[in-house]
Amino acid sequence: MTSILGIDLGGTKIAGTRYDATHWAVLEERKIDTHAGKPFADVVTDILAFIKTLRKEDTTSIGIGVPGLIERPTGKILTLPNIPGAENFALQEYISTQTGLPTVVENDSNCFAIAEALQGAGKGHDIVIGITMGTGVGGGIVINGKLFHGSHGFAAEIGHMLLCPGKPPYETTDKRGDVEQFLSGSAMGKRCTAAKRPEDFLKGEVCAFLQPEVVQETAWLCASLTHLMDPSIIVFGGSAGQALKPHLSKIEQELPKWILPNAPMPKLAIAELKDAGTRGAALIGM
């Protein structure tokens, strides 16, 4: 048996899983805190120590998902918005050199998308769009089982697609009005300040006014993606994405209002995999 490591680097934690490379069974899972306030060199030291606790003699490769922009194919970090000091760090080369294992570094939303496309809700679909809605909004596009990166590796930055240009839903100097300003968990917190818990945004009475707005805005986003990519399925993940589950049928009913008459509609789904971040990183590492 051989095994592969999938590492998911976040702003608050590092998650790692060792998988059976043949059957994709979970062999071991671990999590540690990310000390994102420290110099990035310390974060990298934490990653290496973490890998050391997970790898075994049969481990053949490593995949790492990170929350930011990556230069391809070098795996050099261009920017990690929530982890300062990482700019231009050649993470892929460094981890590979230090561990002696082939390593691939990829955007974490792309990791989510490839995992759901190959082994989750998007399995069997030819064009899969994955959308992660958490602190921010990210995305990934998988076409016939392969990630689509675009000309410069910048494809599927869905959170920065314009939704209502110049009209963000709360007071801010940033007037882009992009998807992230409407549908991220942090944005919902600004739109409904009465919420005590993140789950209050999309269920219950506390933020009841917000819910039909989010349904409509999500339908607008899906309409734009439908006209652009003609996806067979759009899969939502992340804490806010999972919270869309009770509203999915309403979004499906809203969507035909915003797409061309008789245009084929994609299936809308909630992510099935609890470990999509690490699983996707391992799949890419393979």
C-alpha positions, -999 to 999 in steps of 0.1 A, spaced: 0 0 0 11 36 -7 -3 67 10 -6 104 1 -8 134 24 -33 162 19 -27 194 39 -52 222 41 -36 255 54 -61 279 68 -60 312 87 -68 295 120 -58 259 116 -38 234 96 -57 202 88 -40 171 74 -51 137 63 -31 106 51 -50 86 25 -47 52 10 -36 60 -25 -56 31 -40 -89 32 -23 -88 68 -8 -97 55 26 -87 79 55 -57 64 74 -51 93 98 -63 128 104 -48 156 125 -53 194 131 -32 220 147 -36 258 151 -21 281 125 0 308 141 -8 332 113 2 362 134 38 350 135 63 354 106 54 332 77 87 313 81 73 300 115 41 289 98 62 269 73 81 254 102 48 243 117 37 228 83 70 208 81 66 195 117 30 186 110 39 167 79 65 148 99 39 136 123 16 124 95 40 108 69 49 72 69 75 51 50 48 44 24 40 81 18 48 89 -18 36 126 -23 21 156 -7 -6 181 -18 -11 214 0 -41 237 -3 -36 273 6 -60 303 8 -46 325 -18 -31 330 -53 -5 306 -65 20 308 -94 18 277 -116 34 253 -121 61 265 -96 37 265 -66 52 299 -54 28 319 -33 18 352 -48 -4 363 -18 -23 348 11 -48 375 22 -54 361 57 -17 350 64 6 379 59 42 377 49 38 348 25 43 368 -7 67 352 -32 76 323 -10 84 292 -30 64 269 -8 61 240 -32 99 238 -39 108 243 -2 85 216 12 96 191 -15 133 198 -8 128 195 30 107 163 29 122 146 -2 87 140 -15 70 153 -47 48 182 -35 21 203 -52 7 235 -38 -27 246 -50 -55 271 -41 -77 257 -14 -110 263 -33 -96 244 -63 -88 216 -39 -125 217 -27 -137 217 -63 -116 188 -75 -126 166 -45 -163 172 -50 -160 168 -88 -142 134 -85 -155 119 -53 -184 141 -40 -215 158 -52 -201 164 -87 -191 129 -94 -202 119 -129 -207 154 -141 -185 169 -169 -184 205 -159 -184 212 -122 -182 246 -105 -174 245 -68 -181 276 -46 -167 279 -11 -186 304 11 -169 310 44 -149 339 57 -145 348 20 -159 333 -12 -137 311 -34 -143 289 -64 -129 262 -87 -138 249 -121 -134 213 -131 -138 202 -167 -138 165 -175 -120 157 -143 -93 184 -147 -90 218 -130 -93 248 -152 -68 275 -142 -71 301 -169 -42 318 -187 -25 331 -156 -38 307 -129 -64 333 -119 -96 315 -130 -126 309 -107 -120 338 -84 -157 337 -80 -157 359 -49 -144 388 -69 -170 386 -97 -191 417 -96 -226 412 -83 -239 448 -78 -211 471 -89 -208 502 -68 -235 490 -44 -222 469 -16 -248 460 10 -231 478 39 -211 509 44 -175 506 31 -150 525 12 -146 495 -12 -174 500 -36 -168 470 -60 -200 452 -50 -185 418 -57 -198 384 -46 -177 383 -15 -192 415 -2 -227 399 -4 -224 361 2 -194 355 24 -200 347 61 -181 379 71 -203 400 48 -235 384 62 -223 393 97 -221 430 86 -255 428 69 -272 413 100 -254 425 131 -281 411 154 -269 375 147 -252 359 177 -240 328 157 -231 322 121 -260 298 116 -284 326 125 -278 343 91 -297 318 70 -321 302 94 -345 313 122 -360 348 127 -330 368 137 -319 375 101 -352 366 84 -350 398 63 -316 387 49 -326 352 37 -347 361 6 -320 386 -4 -294 359 -2 -316 335 -22 -319 361 -50 -282 371 -50 -272 334 -51 -295 330 -81 -279 360 -98 -245 344 -93 -256 311 -106 -272 328 -136 -239 345 -145 -220 312 -141 -246 294 -162 -243 318 -191 -205 317 -189 -197 280 -184 -229 260 -189 -220 239 -159 -237 206 -153 -236 212 -115 -227 239 -91 -216 227 -56 -217 249 -26 -194 244 4 -180 262 34 -199 272 65 -222 297 47 -225 274 16 -236 245 38 -262 268 54 -278 273 20 -292 238 21 -327 246 33 -329 274 7 -316 254 -23 -351 247 -37 -359 284 -35 -327 293 -54 -336 267 -81 -370 284 -84 -355 318 -86 -328 309 -112 -351 307 -143 -361 344 -138 -325 354 -145 -313 331 -173 -322 331 -210 -356 315 -218 -352 277 -223 -316 278 -213 -305 245 -196 -302 249 -159 -274 234 -139 -280 211 -109 -274 229 -76 -260 208 -47 -244 211 -13 -210 195 -8 -210 159 3 -174 156 15 -164 167 50 -127 165 41 -129 181 7 -100 204 15 -75 178 24 -89 152 0 -86 176 -29 -51 185 -19 -41 149 -19 -58 143 -52 -38 171 -67 -6 159 -50 -11 126 -67 
